[in-house]
Amino acid sequence: MSLKKKIQEDFIVAMKTKNEVAKAAISGLKAKITEAEKANSNTELTDPEILKVVSNAVKQRKQSYEDFVKGNRLDLANKENAEMLVLETYLPAQMSDDSIREALSEILKGFESETNLNKKFGQAMGQFNKKFTGQADPKKVKELLEEMK
């Protein structure tokens, strides 16, 4: 089953069960997917492209959560957190730090030794994100890559 179809089915279930948090989160996600499809000449998104949309939505919720906590608006922070948890169910399982290090080591082995260090790290990040879409937080990957210097 495609990810888009699963999202649609989950939306119907949320509506029938009157789960307002899930309904709001999935409704917003569906709108983002439709928006991305319109920007893509009305062609249906593939699962990896939908994963990017989901990942961006989760990232946005995390940022909003942090901003609301800083602003002492715990009611809104809790709402954002609850919606973020719903959206995270569509993301693949997150890789452990050791798995990320191992994957980065393999990617770095493929580069020439005289390549500029910053360029090599940028290329490694790009290859990692392409190969393991949505499986690791880019900030975490960057931290681990910096440790490997």
N, C-alpha and C positions, 0 to 999 in steps of 0.2 A: 504494500500500500504506500502510495506517495505521501510525503510529509504534508503536502497541502490538503490532501483528502483527510488525513488524520486530524489536522487542525480543524477542518470543517466539521467532522464528526464530533470532536470534543466540544466544539461550540454549541452544537445541537444538544448534546448531553447537558452542558452547563445551563442552557436555557430551560430545558425540561426539569432539571433538578433545582432550578432557581438559585444556582451558585453565582451570586453577583460578582464576586472577585474574579472567578475564572471567566465569566461572561465578559467582563470589562477588559481583562487582559487579552483574551483571545480575539475579541472584537477589534481592539487596537492593533493587534498583530495582523489580522486579516486586512485591515485598512492599509497597513504598511506594505503588505505583499501586493495588494492591488495597485498601490501607488508605484511600486517598483516595476510591476508588469507594464503599466502605462508608460513609464519612462523607458522601458525596454521594447518599444514599438508594439505594445499589446501582445507580446509573446509570453507564454506561460513560463514561469521560473522553474529551473531544475531544483532538485533537493539541495545540492550544495549552495545554490543561490538563496534559497529560502533559509538555509542555516545561517547565512550571513545576515539576513534580515532579522532572524530571531536573536542572533548574537548581539546585533546592534540594539535591539529592543531591551535585552537584558542589561546591556552596558548602560543604556539610558536610565533604566530603573535604578541601577546601583548608584549612579551619579545623583539622581533625584533624591534617593534615600539619604545619601550622605549630606546633601544640601539641606534637606528638611531636618535632619538630626542637628546639624550645626545651627539652624535657625530655631531650634527648640520647638518644632512642629511635629511632635511624635505621632499625632493622629494621621497626618499625611505620610510620614515616614513608614508607619506600619502598613498603610495601604499600598505604597510603592513596593515594600518588601514582599507582601503577600502576592502581588501581581508578578513580581520577579520570580518567585518560587514556582508559580504556574508556568511561566514561560521557559524556565530552565528545564522543565520536563521534556522539551523538544530538542534540547541540545544533547549531543553524544556524551558519554561518560568522560569525565575529566581525567587527563593523564596525571600520573604521580610525578613528583619532582625527578625521581630516578629515571623514569621513562622519558621524560623531556630531555634530561641530560644525555641519555643514551642516543636518542634520535638526533640531537644537535651534534654530538660527536661524529655520528655517521655522515651527517650533512657536511660538516667542516672538513672531513677527510677527503671529500671530493673536490676541494679547492686547491689551486696551486699554492705552494708555500710562500711565494713572493707577492701574492695578492695583497693590496692595501688592507690593513686590518679592519678599518671602519667599513670599507666596501664589502669585505668578506662577511662581516657580521650582518650588514643590511641584506645581503643576498641570502645568508643562512636563515634570517628571520622570514624572508619572503618564501623560501622553499619550505620551511617548516609550516608556515600558515597555510600554504597551498596544499601540502600533503596531509596535514592534521587539522583541517578546518573545524573550528569550534570545540576542539578537544583540549585546549589549554588557553588560559588567560594570557594574552600577549604581553602584559606587564610582567607576569611570572616568567615567561619565556625570555624576555629581555634581561631580567635579573639573573637568571641562570646562565645566560650567554655571557653576561658581564663577569660572572664568577669564573667562567672557563678561560678568561684571558690569560 
